[in-house]
Amino acid sequence: MMREYPSEGELKAMWQRLGRLSHSQLIEAFHRVHEGCRMRDGRMPGAEVMRELMMIWHLAQAWEEREEAEQNQLAEVA
């Protein structure tokens, strides 16, 4: 059986949806999607859920980098 992969439009919509999440919502989404990426009955998870996990990871990394930069700016001022 051939697996369906998300289209470019679906990926763009997913990125926009995830980009609107708050930090706490992003963390909750990570845990939910991470659980959905587990192998079940020896079967690999679908491409869409794997892509969603990667997008969440990228957004979380960007969030952490932004917070770190803000903390560094505050430390320079103090």
N, C-alpha and C positions, 0 to 999 in steps of 0.2 A: 504494500500500500504506500503510495506516494504521500509524503508529508507536505502540508500547506505551510508556506512561509508568509510572514506579514508583508503586505505591499508597502511601497514607499509612503503612500498616503496614510496607511494604518500606523506606520512607525512614527510619522510626523505628529499624528493625533495623539499617540501614546506619549511622546516626548512633551508635548504641550500640556497634556493632562498631568503628567508627573511633575512638570515644572511648576505647577500651581500649588503643589502640596507644601504644607508647613514642614518645618524640620521634624517635629514629632510624628506627623502623618507619614513623612518619608521613611522614618525608622520603622513604623508599623507596617508600611507597605513592603519594606525590605524583608521583614520577618515572615510576612504572609507569602510573598512571592518565593522567598528562599525555600520555604516548606513545599511550595508547589513544584520546585525544581528537583525534588527527590525522585529517584528511580522507583517505579512501582511495578511489581511483577516482572522485574528485569527489563522494563521498557524505559527508554530515555524520555525525558520531558520534551514537550513541543518547542519549536523554535521561538514562538511568540513569548512564552513565559521566560525562556532563557534571555531573550533580547530585553524583556522588561527588567529582569534582574540586573543586567548590565547597565541599563539606563539609570536605574535607581542608584547603582554603585557610583556611576559617574556624577550624578547630581549630589550625592552625599559627599563625595570627595571635594567637589567644587564648594559646597557649603562649608566644609571644614577648613578649606584653604582661605575662604573669605573671612571666617571667624578668626582664624589665626592672624591674618593680615590686620584685622581690626584691633585685636589684642596687642599686636606689635606697635601699631600706631598709638594706642593709649599708653603703652609703656614708654614710648619715646617722648610723649608729652609730659609724663609724670616726672 
